[in-house]
């Protein structure tokens, strides 16, 4: 739609212009990632990239969101502000990293649920009063928001990886919103799409600024929100849930990989950093940093295309396809576990 194209263009220009400003502020305030044994950069790297994308998103949404959607959009941006603040405090070393997972992300999920941002798999129609289906949707939505936000928070480990993965996913969410005529989802997806691409001008290898944990969590929350807000009029609920899962195939797969790998070694997955992510393993296999990131972009695009295939398949065909994809993912995890990588022991 023309409004989505305008939102994308303005977000791209605003983000590409605000990112160097955020870089200067980060350097002035000392919000930087210092070099270290596990780092690939040799000098302090600014960490306020997420702030530029957040400000861009807020400004563009103020211009394009219609009055009837403003209450819900307020809850989305309030939840985003919470994770942005928590991530910024963590980037400054002022917040224990477990508080992000155990406090900030759950609170953000509750704020979204309070704004009626939830799935509609078990309660597809508006329920009057309490129902088991509605409770199941609230529980599923809570886990989804925390899980996807956390997945993006640990995906930001190579130049351009997290922002690029979010851009690919947002592009597909925009496509599905256009197919379904969902204005709010389309505007939000177009804005995040443009904002992430504008930021990538400064973040792609060699990066001049990082997202920081604040930015990675913000993009994760936006992806989780888009997945919940995307509803399908004709697609059966038995297969509709596959669409956002496949669009977000890369962060889900990467998180599953490190969770399985670290659990096998007796480590707590989100408390034990290490070079055992998908991108790290591709580098060990001989990929350059750029090639590893571009390969992951390609897999993200494949996930989006498979989601598009599910959109047009009957339920039986979609479920068979899903079974094949999940089997392939399990095999990939098994094979990747056999690739040498930096193993942090218990």
Secondary structure as the mmCIF struct_conf table of DSSP 4:
data_model
#
loop_
_struct_conf.conf_type_id
_struct_conf.id
_struct_conf.beg_label_comp_id
_struct_conf.beg_label_asym_id
_struct_conf.beg_label_seq_id
_struct_conf.end_label_comp_id
_struct_conf.end_label_asym_id
_struct_conf.end_label_seq_id
HELX_RH_AL_P HELX_RH_AL_P1 UNK A 2 UNK A 29
TURN_TY1_P TURN_TY1_P1 UNK A 30 UNK A 30
STRN STRN1 UNK A 32 UNK A 33
HELX_LH_PP_P HELX_LH_PP_P1 UNK A 34 UNK A 35
TURN_TY1_P TURN_TY1_P2 UNK A 37 UNK A 38
BEND BEND1 UNK A 40 UNK A 40
BEND BEND2 UNK A 42 UNK A 43
STRN STRN2 UNK A 45 UNK A 46
HELX_RH_AL_P HELX_RH_AL_P2 UNK A 49 UNK A 64
HELX_RH_3T_P HELX_RH_3T_P1 UNK A 67 UNK A 69
HELX_RH_AL_P HELX_RH_AL_P3 UNK A 70 UNK A 91
TURN_TY1_P TURN_TY1_P3 UNK A 92 UNK A 93
BEND BEND3 UNK A 95 UNK A 95
HELX_RH_AL_P HELX_RH_AL_P4 UNK A 97 UNK A 99
HELX_RH_PI_P HELX_RH_PI_P1 UNK A 100 UNK A 104
HELX_RH_AL_P HELX_RH_AL_P5 UNK A 105 UNK A 114
TURN_TY1_P TURN_TY1_P4 UNK A 115 UNK A 116
BEND BEND4 UNK A 121 UNK A 122
BEND BEND5 UNK A 125 UNK A 125
BEND BEND6 UNK A 128 UNK A 129
HELX_RH_AL_P HELX_RH_AL_P6 UNK A 132 UNK A 153
TURN_TY1_P TURN_TY1_P5 UNK A 154 UNK A 155
BEND BEND7 UNK A 158 UNK A 158
TURN_TY1_P TURN_TY1_P6 UNK A 159 UNK A 160
HELX_RH_AL_P HELX_RH_AL_P7 UNK A 161 UNK A 180
TURN_TY1_P TURN_TY1_P7 UNK A 181 UNK A 181
HELX_RH_AL_P HELX_RH_AL_P8 UNK A 183 UNK A 203
BEND BEND8 UNK A 204 UNK A 206
HELX_LH_PP_P HELX_LH_PP_P2 UNK A 207 UNK A 207
BEND BEND9 UNK A 208 UNK A 209
HELX_RH_AL_P HELX_RH_AL_P9 UNK A 212 UNK A 229
BEND BEND10 UNK A 233 UNK A 235
HELX_RH_AL_P HELX_RH_AL_P10 UNK A 237 UNK A 247
TURN_TY1_P TURN_TY1_P8 UNK A 248 UNK A 248
HELX_RH_AL_P HELX_RH_AL_P11 UNK A 249 UNK A 264
TURN_TY1_P TURN_TY1_P9 UNK A 265 UNK A 266
HELX_RH_3T_P HELX_RH_3T_P2 UNK A 269 UNK A 271
BEND BEND11 UNK A 275 UNK A 275
BEND BEND12 UNK A 277 UNK A 277
HELX_RH_AL_P HELX_RH_AL_P12 UNK A 278 UNK A 284
TURN_TY1_P TURN_TY1_P10 UNK A 285 UNK A 286
HELX_RH_AL_P HELX_RH_AL_P13 UNK A 289 UNK A 312
BEND BEND13 UNK A 313 UNK A 313
HELX_RH_AL_P HELX_RH_AL_P14 UNK A 315 UNK A 336
TURN_TY1_P TURN_TY1_P11 UNK A 337 UNK A 338
BEND BEND14 UNK A 339 UNK A 339
#
